[in-house]
Amino acid sequence: MKYPLLVVAVVLAAVIASVLLVCKRNDAPARRTLNLFIWTEYMLPEIKTRFEKEFNVEVIEDNYASNEEMRAKLLAGGTGYDLIIPTGYMLSYLIRDGLVLEFDHSRMPNLKNLSKKFLDPPPDKGNRFSIPFMWGTSGLGYNAELVRTPPDSWADVFETEKLELFKNRISMLDDIRETVGAALIYLGYSPNSTKPEELEKAKELLKKQKGLLSKYDSEAYGESLANKETAIAHSWSGEIITLNLEKPELQFIIPKEGVLCFQDNWCIPKGAPNKGLAEDFVNFTLRPEITAILVNYLGYVSPNEEVKPLLDPKILKTACYNIPENVKLWELEDLGESMALYEKLWTELKGE
């Protein structure tokens, strides 16, 4: 069967166009990926989705439960991550070990929104390696349907008589510095103590407490309180505060003896495959409307000065926005070689 030349030409043109389209698709650059290595439940899915659409990228998230876990993975050669969120005291370790890169501030015009009181942390003057993200404290969360007399002191989780009231229904953070620090504060010492005799007393206190605890938990303590598996939980402020918005029986208090406070920061780990994209993401989170979504989700205090008018009014009434002047706030310090004393204490405690 013979075909008119015009038909042949049309068919041939269609075939060529299809081949060119396939070649174009094969030559198209792969979609960029932003790889986050951050705390569990620390980034709202909505924020990731909005960034993905606006920047035509994919955001992938891995999690860690402690600063030490994150640092250990980086030291062991863990690569491929573009952003991490270490707490203030961990900055000095990461900078000293050469595990973080310098930010290009010129890529982040929204830095102008940050309050000066959150800038220039001691380990990183000029914020060369870190950008403030959120601020908060640790303290005690509790379920008011189980705990009729609200706790107000570290004594509520360290004194045997009070522990017995909720035997096996109290949890402590699975975090060396936070839990050892709480014991030191209760004993009247600095949570940054490096004195062997003070640390020994803290270990003995924690050993007595351990037998009456439900667990050490840094990830599911809010859920455990909500399910009434536990009655009191050593916790970070944000999760309990946000849970309280839907479950008013879940309350958070700052013990009268004082607490550890923290500032979490964005950092770019050494070997980040997409440094520029990481800086774009940090700048994106510093938009007031984006920060507001994060604060309303996380319950922490933002260093972003432009965000307050956009926050849920209930957030502004919570403990971290209304800390009494007489309550001492302790910041964790870089302990240098003395950190080995804490690690030894923790290993002995958890191993028993």
C-alpha positions in Angstrom: 0.0 0.0 0.0 1.4 3.4 -1.0 1.0 6.5 1.2 0.9 10.1 -0.1 4.2 12.0 0.5 2.4 14.5 2.8 1.2 11.7 5.1 4.7 10.2 5.3 6.1 13.6 6.1 3.6 14.2 8.9 4.2 10.7 10.4 8.0 11.2 10.2 7.8 14.6 11.9 5.7 13.2 14.7 8.3 10.4 15.3 11.2 12.9 15.3 9.3 15.1 17.8 8.7 12.2 20.1 12.4 11.2 20.0 13.5 14.8 20.7 11.0 15.0 23.7 12.4 11.8 25.2 15.9 13.0 24.8 15.0 16.3 26.4 13.5 14.5 29.3 16.5 12.3 29.8 18.8 15.4 29.7 16.7 17.4 32.2 18.5 18.0 35.5 17.4 15.9 38.4 15.1 17.6 40.9 17.2 19.0 43.8 16.9 17.5 47.2 17.2 19.2 50.6 18.2 16.7 53.3 17.3 17.7 56.9 18.8 15.9 59.9 16.8 17.3 62.8 14.9 16.6 66.1 11.9 14.3 65.9 8.7 16.2 65.1 10.5 19.5 64.8 9.4 20.5 61.3 5.8 20.9 60.3 5.0 18.9 57.1 3.1 22.0 55.7 6.3 24.0 55.8 8.2 21.4 53.9 5.5 21.1 51.3 5.3 24.9 50.8 9.1 25.1 50.3 9.0 22.2 47.9 6.5 23.9 45.7 8.0 27.3 45.8 11.6 26.1 45.1 10.8 23.0 43.0 12.7 20.7 45.3 12.1 17.6 47.5 12.7 17.8 51.2 13.8 14.6 52.9 14.0 14.4 56.7 16.0 12.1 59.1 15.8 12.5 62.9 17.8 12.2 66.0 16.8 12.1 69.7 19.8 13.9 71.2 22.7 16.3 70.4 25.1 13.5 71.2 23.5 11.1 68.7 23.7 13.7 66.0 27.3 14.6 66.6 28.3 10.9 66.8 26.8 10.3 63.4 28.6 13.2 61.9 31.9 12.2 63.5 31.4 8.6 62.1 31.3 10.0 58.6 27.6 10.5 58.2 27.2 12.7 55.1 24.6 13.8 52.7 22.8 16.2 55.1 22.2 19.9 54.3 20.9 21.2 57.6 21.1 20.2 61.2 19.7 21.8 64.4 22.1 21.5 67.3 21.5 23.1 70.7 23.7 26.0 71.8 26.2 24.0 73.9 26.8 21.6 71.0 27.9 24.4 68.7 31.3 24.6 70.2 31.9 20.9 69.7 30.8 21.0 66.1 32.8 24.1 65.3 35.9 22.8 67.0 35.6 19.4 65.2 35.3 21.2 61.8 31.9 19.6 61.3 30.0 22.7 60.2 30.3 25.2 57.3 30.0 29.0 57.3 26.8 30.6 56.2 26.7 33.1 53.4 24.6 35.8 55.1 24.1 37.6 51.8 21.7 34.8 50.8 19.5 35.4 53.8 18.0 38.9 53.9 15.4 37.8 56.5 18.2 37.7 59.1 17.1 41.3 59.8 14.1 39.9 61.6 16.1 38.3 64.4 16.3 39.9 67.9 19.8 40.9 68.8 19.5 39.1 72.2 19.5 35.7 70.4 22.5 36.5 68.2 26.3 36.2 68.8 26.3 33.1 71.1 29.6 32.6 72.9 30.8 29.7 70.6 29.9 31.6 67.4 30.4 35.4 67.5 29.0 36.9 64.3 26.9 33.8 63.7 29.3 32.5 61.1 28.3 28.9 61.7 24.8 29.1 63.2 21.5 30.9 62.8 19.0 31.0 65.7 15.9 28.8 65.3 13.9 28.4 68.5 14.3 29.0 72.3 12.8 27.1 75.2 13.4 25.3 78.5 13.1 21.9 80.0 10.7 21.4 83.0 7.9 19.1 84.1 4.9 18.2 82.1 2.0 16.5 84.0 -1.6 15.3 83.4 -3.8 17.2 85.7 -6.4 14.4 85.7 -3.9 12.2 87.5 -1.9 14.8 89.5 -4.3 16.7 91.7 -1.6 18.8 93.3 0.5 20.4 90.6 4.2 19.9 90.9 6.3 23.0 91.4 9.8 21.6 92.3 12.4 19.1 91.2 11.6 17.5 94.5 8.5 16.1 92.8 10.6 13.7 90.7 13.6 13.2 93.0 12.3 12.8 96.6 11.4 9.1 97.3 8.2 9.9 99.2 6.8 11.9 96.2 8.1 9.4 93.7 6.2 6.7 95.5 2.9 8.5 94.8 3.4 7.8 91.0 5.7 4.8 91.1 6.5 3.7 87.5 4.5 6.6 86.1 7.2 9.2 85.9 9.6 9.6 83.0 12.9 11.5 82.6 14.4 12.8 79.4 16.8 10.3 77.8 19.4 13.0 77.6 22.7 13.2 79.5 22.9 16.9 80.1 19.3 17.5 80.8 18.7 14.7 83.2 22.1 14.9 85.0 21.6 18.7 85.0 18.2 18.4 86.7 19.7 16.3 89.4 22.5 18.8 90.0 20.0 21.7 90.1 17.9 19.8 92.7 21.1 19.2 94.8 21.9 23.0 94.7 24.7 22.7 92.2 25.4 24.1 88.8 24.1 21.9 85.9 27.5 22.5 84.3 29.5 21.2 87.4 32.7 19.3 86.7 33.4 18.5 90.3 33.7 14.7 90.7 32.1 14.8 94.2 29.1 16.7 93.0 28.6 14.4 90.0 28.9 11.4 92.3 26.0 12.7 94.4 24.0 13.3 91.3 24.6 9.7 90.2 23.5 8.3 93.5 20.3 10.4 93.4 19.6 9.3 89.8 20.2 5.6 90.8 17.6 5.9 93.6 15.2 7.5 91.3 15.6 5.0 88.4 14.0 2.2 90.3 10.8 4.2 90.6 10.7 5.5 87.0 8.6 4.4 84.1 11.4 5.1 81.5 13.9 7.6 80.1 12.1 9.1 77.1 13.0 12.1 74.8 10.5 11.3 72.0 7.1 10.0 73.2 6.7 11.6 76.6 3.9 13.9 75.4 2.0 10.9 74.0 2.5 8.9 77.2 1.1 11.8 79.3 -1.9 12.1 77.0 -2.6 8.4 77.2 -2.1 8.4 81.0 0.7 5.9 80.8 2.7 8.5 82.8 1.5 11.2 85.2 4.6 13.4 85.2 7.3 13.8 82.5 10.6 15.6 82.6 10.1 17.3 79.2 10.9 20.2 76.9 8.5 23.0 77.0 7.3 23.1 73.4 5.6 19.8 73.1 3.6 20.0 76.3 2.6 23.6 75.6 1.2 22.7 72.1 -0.5 19.6 73.4 -2.2 21.8 76.0 -4.0 23.8 73.3 -6.1 20.7 72.5 -5.8 18.8 75.8 -6.0 21.3 78.7 -5.3 18.6 81.2 -1.7 18.5 80.0 0.2 21.2 81.8 3.8 22.4 81.9 5.6 24.0 84.8 9.1 25.4 85.4 10.5 24.1 88.7 11.1 26.9 91.2 14.8 25.9 91.7 15.5 26.8 88.1 15.8 25.0 84.8 18.0 24.5 81.8 17.1 26.7 78.9 18.3 26.2 75.3 18.6 27.8 72.0 18.4 25.6 68.9 20.2 26.7 65.8 20.4 26.0 62.1 23.8 24.7 61.0 25.1 23.4 57.7 27.2 20.2 58.2 30.5 19.7 56.5 30.0 18.0 53.1 26.5 19.4 52.6 25.6 18.6 48.9 23.2 21.6 48.6 24.6 24.5 50.7 22.9 27.2 48.8 19.5 25.4 49.0 20.1 25.1 52.8 20.6 28.8 53.1 17.4 29.4 51.0 15.5 27.2 53.5 16.7 29.0 56.5 15.8 32.3 54.9 12.4 30.9 54.1 11.7 29.9 57.7 12.6 33.4 58.8 9.6 34.9 57.0 7.3 36.0 59.8 4.3 34.1 58.4 6.4 30.9 58.2 7.9 31.4 61.7 4.4 31.9 63.1 3.2 28.6 61.7 6.3 26.9 63.3 5.8 28.5 66.7 2.1 27.7 66.8 3.1 24.1 66.0 6.2 23.7 68.2 5.2 25.9 71.2 8.7 27.4 71.6 9.8 31.0 71.6 11.0 32.4 68.3 14.0 34.8 68.0 12.0 36.4 65.1 10.9 39.8 66.4 8.3 40.2 63.7 6.3 37.1 64.6 4.4 38.0 67.8 1.4 39.6 66.2 0.8 36.4 64.2 0.9 34.0 67.1 -2.0 32.1 68.7 -2.8 34.3 71.8 -2.8 31.1 73.9 0.9 30.6 73.1 1.7 34.0 74.5 0.2 33.1 77.9 2.3 29.9 78.3 5.2 29.3 80.7 8.1 30.2 78.4 6.6 33.6 77.5 6.0 34.3 81.2 9.0 33.1 83.2 9.1 34.6 86.8 12.1 36.9 87.3 13.2 34.9 90.4 13.5 31.6 88.5 17.1 31.0 87.4 17.7 29.9 83.8 20.8 27.9 83.2 22.5 27.5 79.8 24.4 24.4 79.1 28.1 25.0 78.6 30.8 23.2 76.7 32.5 21.0 79.3 35.5 20.1 77.2 37.3 17.0 78.4 35.1 17.0 81.5 32.2 15.7 79.3 33.8 12.3 79.8 32.7 12.4 83.4 29.1 12.8 82.3 29.3 10.1 79.7 30.8 7.7 82.3 28.0 8.6 84.8 25.3 8.1 82.2 26.7 4.8 80.9 26.9 3.4 84.5 23.4 4.7 85.3 21.8 3.3 82.1 23.7 0.0 82.4 22.4 -0.9 85.8 
